[in-house]
Amino acid sequence: MRKRLLDATVECLVRHGYAGTTTTRVTELAGVTRGAQVHHFPTRADLVAAAVHHLAAKRTELAFDKLDAVRQAADPLDAALELLWEINQGPVLHATIEMWVAARTDAHLREQVAEVEPVTRAAILDFVRRAFPDHAEDPRFRHVAYTAMDTVRGILLLGLSNPDTAYLEAAWKRAKADLRLLVDTALARPELVSGAR
């Protein structure tokens, strides 16, 4: 029941945006009664806050489902970057962006979104540890992993106003080449890569 409500909330965010995500719409999409929704999530804020965490978990699950494929790839770094690009697209991205934008003016939602970012970073580090054990504890490699995530988000955010998928793919191909250079530089010349999260 809880998962149905959270999946319906994500679907509602994608279809109707944050403003149009009402408890009535969510219960209709989930096929549950209002009483059942209130039992699990007393308010709309509780429901949307739980959806923030649900989205982060979905991204993590998508990534770890493909961990073995990344490790066994001929080029694991390329496979990892492509996976990062892939799992941040589609409904997950659209619902997440709706919440990011709404969080700007909704203090309660902003707190929930802020809680998710450290969880997202921890999931990235866990994935890096498992996919690249030789570099897992290297803070320079971690820094590049965060930069890759920021890059993917930025390109996909621009894509909301530019429906030309060829442009987005070209931007990603260019960025991925630069990220690979950054990895090489980070591992070879650590003094050129600074900053921490």
PASE-862521 format. One record per residue: residue in one letter; x, y, z of N, C-alpha, C in turn. Coordinates in steps of 0.2 Angstrom, whole numbers, padded with zeros to 4 digits, always signed. Example, Ala and Ser with C-alpha at 12.3 -4.5 7.8 and 13.67 -1.06 7.14 Angstrom:
! residues 2
A+0066-0028+0039+0062-0022+0039+0066-0016+0039S+0064-0011+0035+0068-0005+0036+0064+0000+0039
This chain:
! residues 197
M+0004-0006+0000+0000+0000+0000+0004+0006+0000R+0009+0006+0004+0014+0012+0005+0017+0013-0002K+0020+0008-0005+0024+0009-0011+0019+0011-0017R+0013+0009-0017+0008+0011-0022+0007+0018-0021L+0006+0021-0015+0005+0028-0014+0011+0032-0016L+0017+0029-0015+0023+0033-0016+0024+0033-0024D+0023+0027-0027+0024+0027-0035+0018+0032-0038A+0012+0032-0035+0007+0036-0038+0009+0044-0037T+0012+0045-0031+0015+0052-0030+0020+0054-0035V+0024+0050-0037+0030+0051-0042+0026+0052-0048E+0021+0048-0050+0018+0048-0057+0014+0055-0057C+0011+0057-0051+0007+0063-0051+0012+0069-0052L+0018+0069-0049+0023+0074-0050+0025+0075-0057V+0026+0069-0060+0028+0069-0067+0022+0072-0072R+0016+0070-0070+0010+0072-0075+0008+0079-0073H+0007+0081-0067+0004+0087-0065+0008+0092-0062G+0015+0090-0060+0019+0095-0057+0018+0095-0049Y+0022+0099-0046+0021+0099-0038+0014+0102-0036A+0013+0107-0039+0006+0111-0038+0000+0107-0039G+0001+0102-0044-0005+0098-0046-0005+0091-0042T+0000+0090-0038+0000+0084-0034-0004+0085-0028T-0010+0082-0028-0015+0083-0023-0016+0076-0020T-0018+0075-0014-0019+0069-0011-0025+0065-0014T-0030+0069-0017-0035+0066-0020-0033+0063-0027R-0028+0066-0031-0026+0063-0037-0021+0057-0035V-0017+0058-0030-0013+0052-0028-0017+0046-0026T-0022+0047-0022-0026+0041-0020-0030+0038-0026E-0032+0042-0031-0035+0040-0037-0030+0036-0041L-0024+0038-0042-0019+0035-0046-0017+0028-0042A-0017+0028-0036-0015+0022-0032-0020+0017-0031G-0026+0020-0032-0032+0015-0032-0033+0013-0024V-0032+0018-0020-0034+0017-0013-0038+0022-0010T-0041+0021-0004-0045+0026-0001-0042+0031+0002R-0045+0037+0003-0042+0043+0007-0040+0040+0014G-0044+0036+0017-0042+0034+0024-0036+0030+0024A-0035+0026+0019-0028+0022+0018-0022+0027+0017Q-0023+0032+0013-0018+0037+0012-0016+0040+0019V-0022+0043+0022-0021+0046+0029-0017+0042+0034H-0019+0035+0034-0016+0031+0038-0008+0030+0037H-0006+0030+0031+0001+0030+0030+0005+0037+0030F+0001+0042+0027+0004+0049+0026-0002+0053+0028P-0002+0056+0034-0007+0060+0037-0008+0067+0033T-0003+0069+0030-0004+0076+0026+0000+0075+0019R-0002+0080+0015+0001+0080+0008+0009+0081+0009A+0011+0085+0014+0018+0086+0015+0021+0080+0017D+0018+0076+0021+0021+0069+0023+0022+0065+0017L+0017+0065+0013+0017+0061+0007+0022+0063+0002V+0023+0069+0001+0028+0072-0004+0035+0071-0001A+0036+0072+0006+0042+0071+0009+0044+0064+0008A+0040+0059+0009+0042+0052+0008+0043+0050+0001A+0040+0054-0004+0042+0053-0011+0049+0055-0012V+0051+0060-0009+0058+0063-0010+0063+0057-0009H+0062+0054-0003+0066+0048-0001+0065+0042-0006H+0059+0041-0008+0057+0035-0012+0061+0036-0019L+0061+0042-0021+0065+0044-0028+0072+0042-0027A+0075+0044-0022+0082+0043-0020+0084+0035-0020A+0079+0032-0017+0080+0025-0016+0079+0021-0023K+0075+0024-0027+0074+0021-0034+0080+0022-0038R+0083+0028-0038+0089+0029-0042+0095+0024-0040T+0095+0023-0033+0100+0019-0030+0099+0012-0032E+0093+0010-0032+0091+0003-0034+0093+0002-0042L+0091+0007-0046+0093+0006-0053+0100+0005-0054A+0104+0009-0050+0111+0009-0051+0114+0002-0049F+0112+0000-0043+0115-0006-0041+0113-0013-0044D+0107-0012-0048+0105-0018-0052+0110-0019-0058K+0113-0014-0060+0118-0014-0065+0125-0014-0063L+0127-0015-0057+0133-0015-0054+0138-0020-0057D+0135-0026-0058+0140-0031-0061+0141-0030-0068A+0136-0027-0072+0138-0025-0079+0143-0020-0079V+0143-0015-0075+0148-0010-0075+0155-0013-0073R+0155-0018-0068+0162-0021-0066+0165-0025-0072Q+0160-0028-0076+0162-0033-0081+0163-0030-0088A+0162-0024-0088+0162-0020-0095+0169-0020-0097A+0170-0019-0104+0177-0018-0106+0180-0012-0104D+0176-0007-0103+0178+0000-0101+0173+0002-0095P+0175-0001-0089+0170+0001-0083+0169+0008-0082L+0174+0012-0083+0173+0020-0082+0167+0022-0086D+0168+0021-0093+0163+0023-0098+0156+0020-0096A+0156+0013-0094+0150+0010-0092+0146+0014-0086A+0151+0016-0081+0148+0019-0075+0145+0026-0077L+0149+0030-0081+0146+0036-0083+0140+0036-0087E+0140+0031-0092+0133+0030-0095+0128+0028-0091L+0129+0024-0086+0124+0022-0081+0121+0028-0077L+0126+0032-0075+0124+0038-0072+0119+0043-0076W+0121+0043-0082+0117+0047-0087+0110+0044-0088E+0110+0037-0088+0104+0033-0089+0099+0034-0083I+0101+0033-0077+0097+0032-0072+0094+0039-0069N+0097+0044-0072+0094+0051-0070+0090+0054-0075Q+0087+0050-0080+0083+0052-0085+0075+0050-0084G+0071+0052-0088+0064+0050-0087+0060+0052-0081P+0055+0048-0079+0051+0050-0074+0055+0052-0067V+0060+0048-0066+0064+0050-0059+0066+0057-0060L+0069+0059-0065+0072+0066-0066+0066+0071-0065H+0061+0070-0069+0056+0075-0069+0052+0076-0062A+0051+0071-0059+0048+0071-0052+0053+0075-0047T+0059+0073-0048+0065+0076-0044+0065+0083-0045I+0065+0085-0051+0065+0093-0053+0059+0096-0050E+0054+0093-0051+0047+0096-0048+0048+0098-0040M+0051+0093-0037+0052+0094-0030+0058+0099-0028W+0063+0099-0032+0069+0104-0031+0066+0111-0032V+0062+0112-0037+0059+0119-0038+0054+0121-0033A+0050+0116-0031+0045+0118-0026+0049+0119-0019A+0054+0116-0018+0058+0117-0011+0060+0124-0010R+0061+0127-0016+0064+0134-0015+0059+0138-0011T+0053+0137-0011+0048+0141-0007+0044+0137-0002D+0045+0131-0001+0042+0127+0004+0047+0124+0009A+0047+0127+0015+0053+0126+0019+0053+0119+0022H+0047+0116+0023+0046+0109+0025+0049+0104+0019L+0047+0105+0013+0050+0101+0008+0057+0102+0007R+0060+0108+0008+0067+0110+0007+0071+0106+0012E+0068+0105+0018+0072+0101+0023+0072+0094+0021Q+0067+0091+0018+0067+0084+0016+0072+0083+0010V+0072+0088+0005+0076+0088-0001+0083+0088+0002A+0085+0092+0007+0091+0093+0010+0094+0087+0013E+0089+0083+0016+0091+0077+0019+0093+0071+0014V+0090+0072+0008+0091+0067+0003+0098+0067+0000E+0100+0073-0001+0107+0074-0004+0113+0070-0001P+0113+0070+0006+0119+0066+0009+0118+0059+0007V+0111+0057+0007+0110+0050+0006+0112+0048-0001T+0110+0053-0006+0112+0052-0013+0120+0051-0014R+0123+0056-0010+0131+0056-0011+0134+0049-0008A+0131+0047-0002+0133+0041+0001+0132+0035-0004A+0126+0035-0007+0125+0030-0012+0130+0030-0018I+0132+0036-0020+0137+0036-0026+0143+0033-0023L+0145+0035-0017+0152+0032-0014+0151+0025-0013D+0146+0022-0011+0145+0015-0010+0146+0012-0017F+0143+0015-0022+0143+0012-0029+0151+0012-0031V+0154+0018-0030+0161+0018-0032+0165+0013-0029R+0164+0012-0022+0168+0007-0019+0167+0000-0022R+0161-0001-0024+0160-0008-0026+0162-0009-0034A+0162-0003-0038+0163-0004-0045+0171-0003-0046F+0174+0002-0042+0181+0003-0043+0185+0003-0036P+0185-0003-0034+0188-0004-0027+0195-0001-0026D+0199-0001-0032+0206+0001-0032+0206+0009-0030H+0201+0012-0032+0201+0020-0031+0196+0022-0026A+0192+0017-0023+0186+0019-0019+0188+0024-0013E+0194+0023-0010+0195+0028-0005+0199+0034-0007D+0200+0035-0013+0204+0041-0015+0199+0047-0016P+0201+0052-0011+0196+0058-0011+0196+0061-0018R+0201+0061-0022+0201+0064-0029+0196+0060-0033F+0196+0054-0033+0191+0050-0037+0184+0051-0035R+0183+0052-0028+0176+0054-0025+0174+0061-0028H+0179+0065-0028+0177+0072-0031+0175+0072-0038V+0178+0068-0042+0176+0067-0049+0169+0064-0049A+0168+0059-0045+0161+0056-0045+0156+0061-0044Y+0157+0066-0039+0152+0071-0038+0151+0076-0044T+0157+0077-0047+0157+0082-0052+0153+0079-0058A+0154+0072-0059+0150+0069-0064+0142+0069-0063M+0140+0068-0057+0133+0069-0055+0131+0076-0056D+0135+0081-0054+0133+0088-0055+0132+0089-0063T+0137+0087-0067+0136+0088-0074+0130+0085-0077V+0129+0078-0075+0123+0075-0078+0117+0079-0076R+0116+0081-0070+0110+0085-0068+0109+0091-0072G+0115+0095-0073+0115+0101-0077+0113+0100-0084I+0115+0095-0087+0114+0094-0094+0106+0092-0095L+0104+0088-0090+0097+0086-0091+0092+0091-0089L+0094+0095-0084+0090+0101-0083+0089+0106-0089L+0095+0107-0092+0094+0111-0098+0089+0108-0104G+0089+0101-0103+0085+0097-0108+0078+0098-0107L+0076+0101-0101+0069+0102-0100+0066+0108-0105S+0071+0112-0107+0069+0118-0111+0071+0117-0118N+0074+0111-0120+0077+0110-0126+0075+0103-0128P+0070+0101-0131+0068+0094-0133+0072+0091-0138D+0077+0094-0140+0081+0091-0145+0086+0086-0142T+0084+0079-0143+0088+0074-0139+0095+0074-0142A+0096+0075-0149+0102+0075-0152+0107+0080-0149Y+0104+0086-0147+0108+0091-0144+0111+0088-0137L+0106+0085-0133+0108+0083-0126+0113+0077-0127E+0112+0073-0131+0117+0067-0132+0124+0070-0134A+0124+0075-0138+0130+0078-0140+0134+0082-0134A+0129+0085-0130+0132+0088-0124+0135+0083-0119W+0131+0078-0119+0133+0073-0114+0140+0069-0116K+0140+0068-0123+0146+0065-0126+0152+0069-0125R+0151+0076-0126+0157+0081-0124+0159+0081-0117A+0154+0081-0113+0155+0081-0105+0158+0075-0103K+0156+0069-0106+0159+0063-0104+0166+0063-0105A+0168+0065-0111+0175+0065-0113+0179+0069-0108D+0177+0075-0106+0180+0079-0102+0180+0076-0095L+0175+0073-0093+0175+0069-0086+0181+0064-0086R+0182+0060-0092+0187+0055-0092+0194+0059-0091L+0195+0064-0094+0201+0068-0093+0202+0070-0086L+0196+0072-0083+0197+0074-0076+0199+0068-0072V+0196+0062-0073+0198+0056-0069+0205+0055-0070D+0208+0055-0076+0215+0054-0077+0219+0059-0073T+0217+0066-0074+0221+0071-0070+0220+0070-0063A+0215+0068-0060+0214+0068-0053+0218+0062-0050L+0219+0057-0054+0223+0051-0052+0230+0052-0053A+0232+0056-0058+0239+0057-0060+0242+0064-0056R+0238+0069-0055+0240+0075-0053+0235+0078-0047P+0235+0075-0041+0230+0077-0036+0230+0084-0034E+0236+0088-0035+0236+0095-0033+0231+0099-0038L+0229+0096-0044+0225+0100-0048+0217+0099-0047V+0216+0095-0042+0209+0093-0041+0208+0095-0033S+0204+0100-0032+0203+0101-0025+0196+0102-0023G+0194+0103-0017+0187+0103-0015+0185+0097-0012A+0180+0097-0007+0177+0091-0004+0170+0092-0003R+0167+0086-0002+0160+0086+0000+0159+0081+0006
